[in-house]
Amino acid sequence: MKVIRTTNADPRYRSLVRELDRFLAVTDGEDHGFYDQFNGSDDIPYVLVAEAEGEAVACGALKPYDPTTLEVKRMYTAEAYRGRGIAVRLLQELEAWARELGYRRLVLETGKRQVAAIRLYEKYGFSRMAENYGPYRTMDNSVCMERML
């Protein structure tokens, strides 16, 4: 597997994000419209794409949140490639990139229905925040997490 640093304009990333959005439209249910407004890629400058056997199979990205914090965005692994450690590899690469850029903390939001994602983030060392951040403050279905670098 190869992990590539790229931009939000990369067609491989855009394709994976379309798959992710279809998946989230089902799992988010009636809340999808609210969450979808925060999932655009235009303001996401740091993007990773994972390739296996010449095919783009996973992605993850970082978006500046404040001067010391990046937000992990658009984490997705194609269903056929789940359970192979690809998401952990992406998190490792995102963390390394964040450190190179001088950031000290990562934050993320996921939904309570995203049980596998929550397990992944907790296993990787993210901890749940006492209060949700930013636009997710009042969302009961949101789980906000952070990891100090």
C-alpha positions in Angstrom: 0.0 0.0 0.0 1.1 3.5 -0.8 0.0 6.7 0.9 0.2 9.9 -1.2 0.1 13.5 -0.1 -2.1 15.4 -2.4 -4.7 18.2 -2.6 -8.5 18.4 -2.5 -8.5 18.6 -6.3 -7.2 15.1 -6.7 -9.7 13.1 -8.7 -9.0 10.0 -6.6 -9.8 11.8 -3.4 -13.0 13.3 -5.0 -14.1 9.9 -6.0 -13.6 8.4 -2.5 -15.4 11.4 -0.9 -18.4 10.7 -3.2 -18.4 7.1 -1.8 -18.1 8.4 1.7 -21.0 10.9 1.2 -23.3 8.1 -0.1 -22.4 6.0 3.0 -23.0 8.9 5.4 -26.4 9.8 3.8 -27.6 6.4 4.9 -26.0 6.2 8.4 -26.7 9.8 9.3 -30.3 9.5 8.5 -32.4 12.6 9.0 -29.3 14.5 10.4 -27.4 14.1 7.1 -28.3 17.6 5.8 -26.9 19.3 8.9 -23.6 17.3 8.9 -23.2 17.6 5.1 -22.8 21.3 5.2 -19.5 20.9 7.2 -18.1 18.2 4.8 -17.1 20.3 1.8 -13.5 19.8 0.6 -12.8 23.3 -0.8 -11.2 24.6 2.4 -9.3 21.4 3.1 -5.6 21.9 2.1 -4.0 18.6 3.3 -5.2 15.4 1.8 -4.0 11.8 1.8 -5.0 9.1 -0.6 -4.1 5.4 0.0 -3.5 3.2 -3.0 -3.5 -0.6 -3.0 -2.9 -2.6 -6.2 -3.0 0.7 -8.2 -6.4 1.6 -6.9 -7.4 4.5 -4.6 -8.9 2.7 -1.6 -8.9 5.2 1.3 -8.5 8.9 2.1 -8.2 11.3 5.0 -7.6 15.0 5.3 -6.6 17.8 7.7 -8.2 21.2 7.9 -6.9 24.1 10.1 -9.2 24.7 13.1 -7.2 27.2 15.0 -3.5 28.3 15.2 -2.5 25.1 17.1 -5.1 22.6 16.0 -6.0 20.7 12.8 -9.3 18.9 12.3 -9.3 15.4 10.9 -11.8 15.3 8.0 -13.1 12.9 5.3 -11.7 9.7 6.7 -12.9 6.8 4.5 -11.8 3.3 3.5 -13.6 1.5 0.8 -15.6 -1.4 2.2 -13.6 -4.1 0.4 -10.4 -2.8 2.1 -11.6 -2.4 5.7 -9.9 -4.4 8.5 -6.4 -4.2 6.9 -5.0 -1.4 9.0 -5.3 1.2 6.2 -7.2 3.8 8.4 -4.5 3.5 11.1 -1.8 4.1 8.6 -3.7 7.2 7.3 -4.0 8.5 10.9 -0.2 7.9 11.4 0.5 9.9 8.2 -1.9 12.7 9.1 -0.3 13.0 12.5 3.2 13.1 11.1 2.1 15.8 8.6 0.5 17.8 11.4 3.7 17.7 13.4 5.7 18.8 10.4 3.4 21.7 10.0 3.9 22.7 13.6 0.4 21.9 15.0 0.0 20.5 18.5 -3.5 19.0 18.5 -5.9 17.1 16.3 -9.7 17.2 16.7 -12.4 15.3 14.9 -16.1 14.8 14.9 -17.9 11.6 14.1 -21.4 10.3 14.6 -22.6 8.1 17.4 -23.8 5.7 14.7 -20.2 5.4 13.4 -19.3 2.7 15.9 -16.3 1.3 14.0 -14.9 4.9 13.5 -15.2 5.6 17.2 -13.4 2.4 18.1 -10.7 3.2 15.6 -10.1 6.7 17.0 -10.1 5.5 20.6 -7.7 2.7 19.8 -5.5 5.2 18.1 -5.4 7.4 21.2 -8.1 10.0 20.6 -10.1 10.8 23.7 -13.6 12.1 23.9 -13.9 15.8 24.6 -16.0 17.0 27.6 -18.0 19.2 25.2 -18.5 19.1 21.5 -16.7 21.8 19.6 -17.7 24.3 17.0 -20.8 23.6 15.0 -21.3 20.3 16.7 -21.8 21.8 20.2 -25.6 21.2 20.2 -25.6 18.0 18.2 -26.6 15.0 20.4 -25.5 12.5 17.7 -22.0 14.0 17.5 -18.9 12.5 19.2 -16.0 15.0 19.3 -12.5 13.7 20.1 -9.0 15.1 20.4 -5.4 13.9 20.4 -2.5 16.0 21.6 0.6 15.7 19.4 
